[in-house]
Amino acid sequence: METAILLRSSSKLLLFPRYYTPRNFFRLFSSSSKSPRSSPFPPRNLHRPINPLTSRSLLLRRRCRLLPLSATPCSSSFNFIKHHFSSSSPHAIATQCSPDVSTLPDEVAAKYGFEKVSEEFIGECKSRAVLFKHKKTGAEVMSVSNDDENKVFGIVFRTPPRDSTGIPHILEHSVLCGSRKYPLKEPFVELLKGSLHTFLNAFTYPDRTCYPVASTNTKDFYNLVDVYLDAVFFPKCVEDHHTFQQEGWHLELNNPSEEISYKGVVFNEMKGVYSQPDNILGRTAQLALFPDNTYGVDSGGDPKVIPKLTFEQFKEFHGKYYHPSNARIWFYGDDDPTERLRILSEYLDMFDASSASNESRIEQQKFFSEPVRIVEKYPVGDGSDLKKKHMVCLNWLLADKPLDLETELTLGFLDHLMLGTPASPLRKILLESGLGDAIVGGGVEDELLQPQFSIGLKGVSEEDIEKVEELVMSTLKKLAEEGFETDAVEASMNTIEFSLRENNTGSFPRGLSLMLQSISKWIYDMDPFEPLKYGKPLMALKARIAEEGSKAVFSPLIEKFILNNLHRVTIEMQPDPEKASRDEAAEREILEKVKASMTEEDLAELAHATQELRLKQETPDPPEALRSVPSLSLLDIPKEPLHVPTEAGDINGVKVLKHDLFTNDVLYAEIVFNMRSLKQELLPLVPLFCQSLLEMGTKDLTFVQLNQLIGRKTGGISVYPFTSSVQGREDPCSHIIAQGKAMAGRVEDLFNLVNCVLQEVQFTDQQRFKQFVSQSKAGMENRLRGSGHRIAATRMDAKLNVTGWISEQMGGVSYLEFLQALEERVDQDWAGVSSSLEEIRTSLLSKNGCLINMTADGKNLTSSEKYVSKFLDLLPGKSSVEAAAWNARLSPGNEAIVIPTQVNYVGRAANIYDTGYQLNGSAYVISKYISNTWLWDRVRVSGGAYGGFCDLDTHSGVFSFLSYRDPNLLKTLDVYDGTGAFLRQLEMDNDTLSKAIIGTIGDVDSYQLPDAKGYSSLLRYLLGITEEERQKRREEILSTSLKDFKEFGEVIEAVKDKWVSVAVASPDDVDAANKERSNYFDVKKAL
């Protein structure tokens, strides 16, 4: 559960990331896979990710701020709207609600102990919102009613920490480990197994803790609400020291003769966070900007400080802050408002009022009288080239008190103008300076009591640190003096208004997006309605710009909040090859002193306590406890899959798929080109080719002008590769997809601009391309440290099939090595590189093998056909597309990718189709069950890793295990080895089996908005997945039996000699593993 430390974060959600290879049936048979992209906004970081490979949990992996490698107006518009108004992503439909929706009578509210404080119809989200106050305790409740079936509940407590022991974070984990009504080890996991939730998680911010759930099924929704309410108010953890040890920290000793170690889920999670340079930078900046209030400590926990937390302090913190008097409660959707109050009254009426709300108030940070400078070290690998490894970031506290909505909105608009797109001047000038590889910091953050602004560069030479600082200040001064181009302002305004009209949050529940927006003011005792009502302030801003000019609006803000603001903290991050070993040595020294201070009896007692904790962790809950968690019946589950209307047609000899769905007058389009004719040696260049299309100019337009034109005329354009195995076929499915969206009246502009991007962009700007290479290299290095599980998964796939090899060439360690070599090649052979980019375009662009996919209502689909026809006429025509020979794989041995880290990412994989296994829908139920039981209990709960999970790529047959932020290496591989035996020996009752089936259907039927439905249908078409096959798999899921589990155990056992293992791990852990099992891993140093 990564804490919302408000690092400079990435958050753009696209339909598929560049370099995406589908690894799971559900992404294609059901849900949209929207993956985090970098952005200039640092959203809150979500917690308790279940499987960082799955589409749902992709939303949870939003980490340190790094600006996009190839952001388009599409990405930047989303970020502005999400952060300052609502709408958490770019595509959707409006929630419907009439202003005259019946309201709850005062006497009904009074019956349940509530009084109505205020009531408004919020036109921006087409909802009627009522603020209630619980008379007895003072708890506040926002009840938002509309016709959205994706219902949302959330309860939020102000939880300001006094130190960096991580107490709010550990408590956030722990309260979900059993409660009064649900006395099992982890009701949360039971909900994961057997509910239809569309969201289930918890977040820790620097000053508050949120517990949200969502579901489209009313019965399921209220089940989730009840489990969460009981968890926060009556958790077992405050009486159970074992939960505190498991989720927080404990001393572990297996044998008195061995060394003592620290273990704990949060402890190891935060070790992972503190291994990433961008995270260290963000945390250092926050703590330095706020030295005098609660933001001056780390709510997530510093691994050096976490072991100072006592169980008594933990209990006291819950008793003090987890009280109705300190709670803000949110309901949203189409359920009965009366039932909401009835459910709440059952819990709130048990409490009396307390002073928690007064004691939890956040004090404002007073302004500095002079700027501050801090130098911090971060770990790099031994022998690393330290020449361009520094980072520098300038950070401002923008105000000494909260800002009004209009000022906040204007600052957000200014932030978008300066940083929101590749053409934005501050971003462009910093990157084109050549002083650094990628941007850090990245702009305005306004989710805490006081807003901040941060900007800087990573990949900087030590002698250029001051030059970066000077360039930031001089560029800001120049922007204040000269203002912004009219086209830039118009493009920003259009992208913002487009996103508001589009009104889409992707797979993130819209009600949750609104809740997080409202709570950003409500939690500070301000108006919870105000953040939802952006319409008038936006119109006023637009009118003011038209009347006074943009310079008069924005220049004073730059001067007041930044240039003339002395509350500035400059962070310089220096690479230190010895830091990781020093930190490990310091921890070992502490533990050695602890052991030395203990008697033989103490050591025996600690070893016994270690075994006692492990036994409790690995002992299953009794059936009666499991039955206490409410669940649906299989009778509640639809027998048929969700159907997306699809009409296949033909325009100018090209296949066209049309999806007639209400999209609020927006047309979504994908233009798909076959990539199979591309030479194998050109594949690693494809991601940079896609970026170049969007960030280089044409003969007549600079890239800035082209970028602004896209922003003014459309909702955004993106280009990316898509590669997947296809079941029963050796050749991969491999395509380049150009994706765009526009209002119905701008469809002609959209297709004209896509044509311009694809055919007219020139690959001639050597220095700009070199920037792309540097940015991509910095991004890959960050990915290695923060998403090692993905690197391991890609690497294993590359050893097992051609599709995996392609993906690894475009997004794995091989890609990083390619980028390192390409940096030199760009200088030495730019003509050759430019020629290769042109060759990729020539190979790809052809009417032959092209496919168009469109999602909109029927009228707009029909009216768009003439523009599609014109677009296709402009494409080159080739008689045929000859497939190139792609037959490479990596060598199949076990491999350790060594990086400077305090935690590991451990993977193992094999192809189960090679044993003759025939795909059955039960495999999805079984895979999910293994992740949520065997791996959760052994890798996470008793092993101390942040996560452990398995995944079946049904297209290739690759079954993989992965762990995330794992303190172990060989021990985790041993757990994977025990999976077959676990399944063969498994016994379960009908209730447990039904829950497993229902939870799987919840994944298959995960909530989708219209654009995602159209896109998922496209992927099914590309991969040859028919409606008949979808129905067959669903029937197999619904008829899964215990026999299927046991037979799958035999399948796992049958590949025991065919596993390949890849770990992204620390040098010390790899050395130890290779000593324990002689040269088990081939070692590859990556950083």
N, C-alpha and C positions, 0 to 999 in steps of 0.2 A: 504494500500500500504506500506508494510514494506520496509523500506529503505535499500539499499545495504550498510549497515554499515560495511560489511565485517566481520561479526561475524564468529567465527569458526563454519562452517555450515555443514549441512547434505545435500547430493545431489545425492546419488546413485539412479538411476532409474531402478527398477526391474519391471517385468511384473505384479506382484501383491505383495503387502507387505505380510509378514508373518502376520497371523491373519486376512487376508482380507475376508470380506463378501461383495459380490456385493450388492449395494444399488440402482442401476439404470439400467434400460433397455439398455441405450446407451452403457454401458461398455460391454454388451454381444452381442448386435445386431450390434455393430460397433467397437468402439474405443478400443485400448489397454489401460489398466489402469496401468500406470507405476508410482509407488509411490516412494517418496523420501526415500532414505536410507542414513544413516550416511556415511561420508567419511572423509579422511584426507585432503580434499581440501575444502576451503570455497568459493563457487561460488557466484556470485552476487545474491542478493535476489530480487525476482520479486514482482511487485506491482499490486494493483487493482485486487485481486483474486475475482472471481465472486461467486463461490460456492466452498468452500474448500472441499466439499465431492466429487465433480465431477472429472472425470479423467483428464480433461484439466487443472483444477486448482490445481491438485496435484503437477503440476510442479511449482506452485507459492508459495508453502509452504516450502521454504528452509530456515530453521532457524538455531539456534545456534549449533556450532560445537560439536558434540559428536561422537566419533568413533563407528563403527558398533558393534552390539552385535554379529553378525555372518557373518562378511564380508568374501567373498571368493575372489580368484584371479579375478573372474568375476567382482566384484565390484571395486576392487582397480585398475585394469587396466583401467577401464573406467575413473576413476578420473584423473589418470595421463595424459591420452591422451586428455581428454576434456580440462584440465586446461592448458596444455603446447603446445598442437598442435591444436586440434579441436575436431571433433566428440564428441557430447555431451552425448553419452550413448552407451551401448554395443550391438548393432546388426544392420547391414544394408547392403546396396548395394552402389556401387560407382555411383556418378553422372557422366553421360557420356558427354564428349565434346572433339572434335578433336582439335589438335593444330592449324589446318588450318581453324578454324571457321572464317568466314568473320568478319572483324573489321569495326568499324564506321569510315567513311572518315573524315578527319580533317575539310573539308568544311561543312559537316553536323553539326558537333559540333559547328563550328563557327557561323552557321546560328542561333543557339539557344543561342549564347552568351558564349560558353565554349571553352576552349583550352585544348588539351590533354597534360597532364604532363608526363605520362609514361604508358606503356602497357606491360603486361606479360601473358604468359600462365602458370598457376599454376598447375603443374602435380599432386600435392598431392590432390587437390580437382577437378581435371579435368575440369578446368574452365579458360576462358579468362577474365582477369581483366584489366580494364582501369581506371586510375585515371584522372579525369577532374578537372579543376578549373574554376569557374564562373568568367569571366573577370571583371564584374562590382563590385561584392561584395567580391570576394575571397573565396566564399563557395567551399568546396572540395567535390567531388562526386566519390565514387567507384562504377563502373558499372561492375558487375560480370555476365558473360553469360555462360550458359550451358543448358543441357536438363532436369533440375530438374523442374517438374511442380509445386512444392511447392514454389511459388515465395515469396520473402521477401523484404520489404522496411523498412528502419529505418532512423530516423534523430536524431542526438546526439548533445547536446550543452554542453560545459564546463560550469559548474555552481558551482564555489567554494563559499561556505558560509563563512561569517565572524563570525557568532555566532551560537548558538544552538536553534534559534527560529524555525528551520525547514522550512525555506523559500523555498528551492528547492523542498522539498517534498510536501508542500502545493500547490506550483505552478504546480507541476506535476499532482496533482489531479485536479486542478482548470481549466487548459487550455482545458481540455476535457469536460467542462461544457458549451458548446455553443460557437459559433464563428460568424464571419462576414457573411459567406455564409450559415451557419447552425445555425440560431438563436433560437434554442430550449434549454431546460434546460440541457440536457445531450445527445448529439449526440452519445457519446460512448455507452450509453445503447441502443440506437436505432440500432447501429451496432451489439451489442450483440444479440438483438432480431432477426434481419433479414438479417444477412450475412452468407456466407459460410466460414468465416475466419478459418484458422488453427492456427492462433495466433493473439491475440489482447490484448495489455497491455502497460504498461509504467514502467520504473525502475528509481529509484533515487539511485545513487552511492554517495560516499562522495565528489566527484568532478565533476560529470557529470550526465546528465539526458537523458535517451534514450526513444524514442517513436517508437517501432517496430510493424509491422503488417505482416500477411502472408495469402495467399490464393492460392488454386490451380485453381481457376476460374479467368481468366484474367479480365473480366469486373468487377467482385467483387473486385479484387485486386486493380484496379485503383480507384474504389469508395473509398476504405479504405484509399488509399494514399492521395486522395484529402481532405477527412475529416481531416486527421491528419495534413497535411500541413496547412490547414486553421486554425486548432486549435492552433498550436504552434505559428504561425505568427500573427494571428488576433483574439485572444480570447476575449470573452465578459467579462471575469473575471476581467480584468484590469479596467473596467468601472463599474463593478457590485459589490458593497460592500457585497451584500447578499451571493454571491458565496464564497468570502473570509471567511465570517462568518461560512458558512455551512461546507466547507472543512477544514478550518483552526481552528478557535476558535471564540467563542463569549460568552458573559454573557447571561444566560437564567434566566428569571423570569416570571413565569406564573401568579403570583398574588403578588401584593406588600406586602402581609402579609406573603408570603413564603420566603424560603431561596433562595439566588442567587446561581447558579451553573455554571461551565464551560461546554460548549458543543462544538463539532466539530469533524468531522470524523478523521482527523489526530491526534488531541489531544487525542481522546480515543484510537486510534490505538497505539500511542506511550505509553500511559499508560499501555497497554497490553504488549508491548515490555519491558518496565521498570519493569514489574512484574516478569519477568523470569530471574532467577539467571545467566544462561549461557549468556543471552543477556547483562546483566549488566556487566559481566566479559569481554565480547568481546568489548563492547563500552569503558569500562574503559581502557582496554589495548591499543586500537587504539588511544584514546585521549592522553594517557601517552607517547606512542611511538613518537607521532608527536606534541609536544607542541608548535612548532613555525610556523606551516603552517596550511592550511585549514583543514587538517585531525585532528587537535586538537579540533575541535568542531563537533557537531552531526548534519549532514545534514538532518537526519530524524526528529529531533526536540526532545528536552528534555521537558516533560510536565511541568516542573517548569519554563521553559523559554519561551515556545511557546506563552503564553499570553502577552509577551512583544512586539510581532511583530505587527507593524502597517500596515494599508492598503497602506499607502504611500510608505513604504519600499518594500512591496509586488509588487506594480506597478513598482517601480524603478528597481527592480531586473529583472523583465521580460523585460523591455525596454532595459536594459543594455546587457543581455546575450542571449536572444532569438532573435538573429539576424543572417542573413545568413553569415556574416563575421566570426561568432563564431560557425558555423555549420559544421558537417561532415555528409554526406548523403550516404546511402548505398542502392543499388539495386542488386538483385540476382535472377537468375532463367532463364526461357525460354521465357520471354516476349521480346518485341522489344526494343533494346537499344536506338533507335532514339526516340521512344515514351517517354521513361524515361526522356530524356533531354528536350523534348517539354513540358511535364507536369511541370518540375522543373522551366523552364524559365518563365512560367506564374507567378510564385510566386517570384522568385529571382529578376527578372527584376524590381520589384516595389521598391527595396531597393537600397540605395547607400552604399558604403563601410563604415565601422565603425572601431573604435579602440578596439572593444570588444575582439577580439582574443588576443591582447596584454594584456589587462586588466585581462583576465581570466586565464593567465598562472599560473601553479602550481609551487610554490617555493619548492626547495628541503629542507628536514630536515637535519640539520647538526648533525654529530655524537656527542653523549654525551662524556664527559671526565670521567664519572664514572657511575656505574649502579644506578638504581632508584628502590625504593621499595614503594608500595602503598598498604594500607589496606582499603578495602571497605566493607560496610555492605550490606546484602541482606535480604529480608523479608522471614520469615518462620512462620508457624502457632503457635498460643499460645499453650503451653503445649507440643510442639514437642521435641523429643529427640535430643539434640544438640551435642551429643558426636562425631558423624562422619558426620558433616554437613559442614565442612570447604572446601574451594576450593583453590588451588594454581596453578598458571600458570606462566611460564617463557616465556618472549617475547623478541625477538631480532629484531632490524632493521638491515637488512643484508648488506645494502650498502648505501652510502651517495649520490649515483647517480644511474640512471637506468643501468641494466646489459645488456650485449650483449646476443643474442639468444642462443649461444652455452653454456654460463655459466648458463643461466636460465634453459636450458634444462637439464644440468647436475645436477643442484640443485634439479630439479623436480624428476629426476631419484633417486637421493640420498634420497629425501623425501619419495619416494615410498619404497625404500629399508628399511628405518628406521621405517616406520609407516603404509605402504600400505596394509598389510595383518595381520591376527592374529598371523602369525609366524614372523613378522618383529621384530627385536631385541629390539628396543627402546620401542615399544608398549608392547611387550610380557613381558619385564623385569618390566616395570612400573605396569602392571596389576598383574603379579605374585608376586609382592612385598607384596601385602596385605595392602599397605598403603592407598589405595583409591578404590572406586567402579568403576569409569569409567574415561576415558581420556577426557580431554578438551584441547583446543588449537589445537593440531593435525597437525602441519606442516607448509609447505611453502605456503604463499599467495603472488601472484605477479601481482595482477590486478591494484594496485595503482602505482604511479610513482616510488616508492621504495619498494622492496620486504621485507617481514617479515617472521619470523619463531616463532611458538608458540607451547608449549607443557606443560601439567600439568595433575593434577588429581582432581576429585571431590569426595566427600564422604570421606574426610580426617579428622582424629582427630587433634585437635589443637596441641597436643604435637608431631605430626608427620609431621608438615609443613616443618620444616628444613630438615627432613629425605628425603622428596620428592625432595626438591631442590638439595640436595646432590646426590641423586640417579640419577636424570636427568643429572647432570654434570659429574658424574663418568661414567655413561653409554656412554655418548657422547665421553668422553675421551678414554674409552676402544675401542669404534668403530673406533676412529681415529688411535689408536695404532695397532689394530689387523685387521681391515678391515672386509669385509663381506664374507660369504661362497660363493664358486663358484656356487653352486646350487641355492642360493638365487638370485645371479646376473642373472643367466640364466633364472630363472623363471620370474623375472621382465622384462627382455628383451623380452621374448616370449609373455607375456601378453600385453606389449606395442605394439609389432609388430602385434599381433593378432587384437587388437582394431583398429589399423591403416588400416589393410587389410579389417576388417569387416566394418568400416566406417559408423557407424550408430548413429543417434541422437534420436532414439525412436520417440515419438510424438512431440518432440521439433524440430522445423524446422531447417534443417541443415544449411540453409543460415543464420539463426539468430545466430547459434552457431559460424559460421565463422565471422559474423559481430562483435560479442562481443569479439572474439579473436583478430581480426584486430584492433578494436577500442582501445584495451588495450595499444597499442603503438601509433596509429594514433592520439589519443586525446592529446598526449604529443608532437605532431609535429614530430614524428618519422615515419619511413617507414611503411605504412599500409600493404604492401605486405609481409614483413619479417615474421610476425607471422604465415602466412599461409604456408611458405616454410620450413617445418621441415625435409624434406628428407635428404638433405646433412649433416646438423648438426647431425642428428641421426646416419647416417652411419659413420660419423667421430668419434662420441662418441663410437660407437660399435668397430671401428677399434682401437681406442686408448686403450679401455679396453683390447682388445685382445693382443695388443702389449706391453703395460706397466703394465697390471694387474689392477684390480679394486681398490686395495689399493692406488696405485699411483694416481689414478684419484679422488677418493672420500675423502681420509683422509685429504689432504690439504684444501679441501673446509670446512670440519667440523672445522678444526683449525682456518682458516681465518675468516669465516663468523659467527661462533658461539663461540668456546672456547676462542678465543683471542679478542672477540668483546665486548667492554665496553658499547655499546648502548643496554643495557638489562634492561627491566622493569619486576620486579616480582610483580605479583598481588596476594594478599591474600584476599579471600572473607570470611567474617565471618557471620554466621547466626544471625539474630536479630529478635526475636519474636515481638518486639515493633516497628519495622521500618514501617510496613504498617500503623499502627494506628497513628504513628507520622507524616507520610507523609500526611495522610488524615486530621489530625488535623491542620497541617500547611496550607493546602489548604483552609480548612474551616475558619481559622483565617484571611487569606488574603481576602476571600470573605465577611466575616463579616465586616472587615474594609472598604471594598468597599461600602457595603450597608450602613454602618453607616455614610459614607461621603456624601450620596445622600439625597437630599430633597424629599418630597413627590411627587413633580412634576417629579423629576428625575426617581423615582421608577415607577411612572405611565407611563412615557415615555419608560422605559426599558421593562415593561410588554407589552406595545403596540408594541414595536419593535420585541419582541419575537413572538407575535401573527402574526405580519406582515410577518416575516420570515417564520413561519410555514405555513401560508396561501399560500405564494408563492411556497414553497416546495411541497405542496399538491395539487396545482392547475395544472391540466393537460395542456400540451402544446396545442396550437390551431392546428387544422388539417393542415393548410397551412404551419406551421413550421415543423410539422412532415414529410410532403411531400417533404421538401427541402433535406432531407437526401436520397442520392441515394440508390437504392436497386435493386435486381434482380426481375425477373418475375417468377411466378410459371412455365411458359413455359421453363425456363432455367433449371429446376430441373429434373433429370432423374426419370423415373417412376418405375424403378426397383432397388433393393438394390445391393450393390457391392457384387460380387460373389467370393468366395475363392475356388480354385480347391481342392477338397477333394476326396481321394480314400480310401474307407474302405476295409481293408483286414484282413488277419489272419496269424500269425506266431506262430507255436507251440501251437495252441489253444488259443492264446491271440489276442484280437482285436488291430489292428494297423491302425491309421489314417495317411495318407501321403498327403502332400501339395506340389505340383510341382510348385515351384516359384524360380526365380533367386535370389540367396543369395550370390553371389560372392565367391562360393566354400566353404561356411560355412554350416554346418549342425546344426540345432537346434532341440533338443529333449526334450520331457517331458515324464517321466515315472510316471503314476498315480496309486496310491494304494487306495483301499477303506478303510475308517477309521471307518465304521459303526460297526465293531466288537469290538471296543475299549470300555472298561468299562468307565462309566460316570465319576468316580472319578479320572481317569487318564488324562482326557482332559486338565486340566490346565498345565500338565507337557509336553504337546506336543511341544510348542515352544522351550523349553529347550532341548527336545529330538532332534529336528531338528538342533539346534545349536551344540549339542554334536557330532552329526554325522560328522560335518564339522570341529570341533575343538578339537577332541580327537584323539589319535593314535590307531594303530592296534597292534597286537602281534609283527609284524616285523618292523613297521614304527612309529616313534614319530609323533605327530601331526604336528610338523614343517616340517618333511620330507614329510609327506602326502600333506601338503599344498603346498610345493614347487613342488612336482610332478604334482599336479593339474595345477599349474601355468606354468610349463614347457611343458605340453602335451596338454592342452585344453585352451579354452577361459573362463572357469569358471564353477563351479557347485554350485547349491543352492538347498535347501530343505525347504519346507514350507507347512503349512496346507491351504486348501481351503474349505470354508464352505458356502453354500447358501441354502436358501429356494428354493423349486421347486413349481411353480404354480400348484394348484390343488392336491397337495400332502402334507400330514402331515410330513412325514419323510424328514429330510434335506438331501441335497447332501453334502457329507463330504469326503474329500480325502486328502492324503498327496501327494505332487507333487515334484519329483526330476527333476530338470531342468539343462540341460547342453548344451554346444556348443563347437564345434571343427572344425578345417579345415577338409576337406574331407579325407585327408591322415592320420588324427589322430582319426578317428571315433572309431576304435578298442580300442585305449587308453581311449577314453571318456567312453565307456560302461564298460571297465574293472575297471576304477576308480569309476564310479557310483556304481558298484557292491561292490567294496572295501569299499566305504563310507557306503553303506547300510548294508552290512553283516559282515564286518570284524572289524569295529571300536569297541573298547572295552570301556565300561562304568565303568572304574576303577579309574580314577583320581579324587579323592575327592576334592582336593584343587582347581583344575581347574574348576570343576563343581560349586564350591562355588563362584568362580569369575563370572561365567555366571549369577548366581542368583543375585549377587550384581550389575552387569552391567545392567541386565534387570530391577531391581528395580529402579536404577537411571534413566533409560530410561523412565519408566512408570511415575515416579515423574515429569520428564521434560515434558512428554506428557500431564499430567494433567494441567500443567500451560500454556503450549503453544498451545495445541489442545483440549481445553475443549469441543468444539463442537463435536468432535469425541467421546469423553468419554460420553457425554450426549446422542448422537445418539445410541451408543452401549448399554448404560444402558436402554434406552427406548425400544429398540428391545428386550432386555433380559426380559422385562416385558410382551412382546406381543407374542413371539414365541420361539420355541426351538432353532432355528438357532441363534437368537439373544443371547440367553443364552449361547450357546457354544462360540460364539465370545467374549462375555463378560468375560467368564472364561479364555480366552486366550489373552485378550488384553484390559480389562476394569478395573474398581475399584476392582472387585473380584479377578482379576489376581494379582493386586498389593498386596492385602491382602494375597493371596496364597504365593507370593514371600516372604513377610515378615515372614510368618510362616515357609517357606521352609528353610530360612537361618539357623534357629535353628535346624530344622530336619536333615539337612545335617551333622551337628556336632553330633547329638544324634543318628541318625539311617541311616547312609550312606548305609549300606547293604540293607536296605529296599528301599531307593531311587534308588540305582543302579539296584535292582531287578525290580522296577517299569519301569525303562527305558528299560530294556531288555524285559519286558512283552509287552510294546508298540511295540517294534520291532517284536516280535513273532506274535502279533495280526495283524500287518499291512502287513508284507512281505509275499506275496502269489502270485503265478501265477494266481490263481483264482481271478477274479475281477480286475486284472491288465489291464492297457490300455497304449499303446505307441502312442505318437504323434510326427511326424517328419516333418520338413519343410526344403526343399532344392530343387535343380533342379532334374529332373527325373533320371539322370544318377547316381547321388550321393545317391538318395533314394534307388535305386536298389542295389547299391554296399554295402549299409549299412545293408541290411537285414541279411546277414550272422552273423554280429556282434550282432544284436538284438536277433537272434536265440540263439546264444551262451549265451548271458546275461540271456535270459528267462530260459534256461536249468538249470542255477545255482540257480534260485529262488526256495524256498520251494513250494511244491504243496500241497494244502489243498482241500479236497473234496467239501467244501462249506464254505461260510462266513456267520456266523450267526450274525444278527444285535443285538447290545446291546440295552437295554432300555434307551433311552434318553428322558426324559419327564419333565425336570425341567424348571421352569421359576422363575424370581424374582417376589416379591409381587408387585401388580399393582399400589400402591399409588404414589402420587407426591413426589418427592425427591429432596433435595438440597445437592449437594456434595460441602462441604465448603473447600476452599483453600485460602492461602494468595495471594490475587490478587486485582488489582485496577479496573478490568473489569469483565464482566460476559459472560457466554455462556448459552443461554436459549433455551431449546428444548420442543417440544410438539409433540405427535404422537398418532395415532390410526390406527386400521386395517380397511380399507374401504371395503375389501372383506366380512367382517362380516355383512355388511348391505345388501349383495346380489349384490353389484356392479360387473359387468362383464367387464374385461379389454377391453379398446378400445384405439387405437393408439392416439386418440385426447388427452388422459390424459398426454402424453408427451409434447404436445404443451401447454396445459393449465398449467402444473406444471412450465414450463420454463417461461411462461408469468406471472404467479403469482410472481415468484422470481424477474423478471426484471421490474415489475411495482409496484404492491401493497406492496410487502415486501421491495423492493429497496427504494421506496419513504417514507414509514412509519418507517421502522426499521433503515435504513441507513441514508437517507437524512434528515428527520426531527427528528428521534430518536437519531442520532449521533453514532450508532454502525458502526463498520467497514464493517459488512456484515449481510444480512438476506436472507434466501433462504428456499425453500421447496424441497422435494424429494419424489418420489414414488418408493418404492421397488416393482416392478411388480411381483416378484416371491412370496413374502409373503403377499402383499397387504398393507404393512405399509406405511402410508402417514405421513411424518414428517416435522416439521418446526424447523429451527435452526437459531440462531444468533451467531455472532462472534465479540469478543471484544466490548461488549455491555455495555453502562453505565446504562441501565435500566434492570428491571426484570419483575415486574407485568405489566408495560406498554407494554412490548413486547408481553407478553401473551395475552393482550387485542387486540393487532394488529392481532395476529393469529386468535383470536375468530371472528374478523371481515371479515375473508376471504370469508366465504360462502355468506355473504351479498354483498361483493364486486363483486363476480362472478354473482350473481343473478341480480344485478342492472347494470351490465356492458353493455355498448354500444360501438361498434367499427365499423369502415368502412372497406371496402374490402382491402384497402391498408395495414391497420394495421394487419388484419387477415393474409394476404399473408406473411407479414414480419415475423409474429410469426411462420408460417408453415415453411418458408424457413430457419429460424434460427434453428428450431428443426431438419430439414433435415441436416443442417450443423453439428450438433452434431452426428446424426446417421451415417453420411458419413465421419466422421473426418479422417484425413489423417493417413494412416498406412503404415509401412514398412513391408517387407515380414514376418519377424519373428512374428510380432504382429498380422498379418493376420492369420497365422497358429495357434497362441495361442488363438485368439478370436474364431476361428472355433472349437477348442477343447472345450472351455467353453460352446459353444452352444450345442455341442454334449452331454456333461455331464448333461446339464440342459434340454435336450430334446427339444431344440428350432429348429424347422425345417425351411427349406427355404420357405415353403408355409406360415408358420406363419410370417416370416420376411416380405414377400410380402404383406400379409394381413395387418400387422401393418403399413407398409408404405402407403398403399392405404388409411387406416384410418387417418393417419397423414395428407396426402395431401387433404383429403375431410373434414377436421375439419371445423365446422361451429360455429357461435355464439350460436346456440342452445346447442351445446356440452358444452360450457363454463357454461351456465346457469344450465344445468342439473348436471354438476360436482359440482356446488355450492350447489345443493340439497344433493349430496353425502357427501360433507363436513359437511353440517348442520346435516345430519343424525347420525353422530358420535359425536355430541357435548357433550353427556354425557359419552363418552367412552375414551376421551383423557387421556393420562398420560403425566405428565410434569416432566422434569428433568432439573435442572440448575446446572452448575458448577459456583460457585459464591463466593463473599466475605462474611465473617461472618456478617458484618454490613448490607449489602443489604438483606441477608436472614432474619435477625432479623426484619428488617423493614417490609419486605413482610409478615412475619408471624404475625406481630402486625396489619397490615392493613387488612389481611384476616386470621382470626384466625387459626393458626397452619396449614396453607395451605401446607407447605412442611414438610415432615419428614427430619430431618437434619442428615447428615452423614459426619463426619469429615474425610478428606482423607489425609491431609498433616499437 
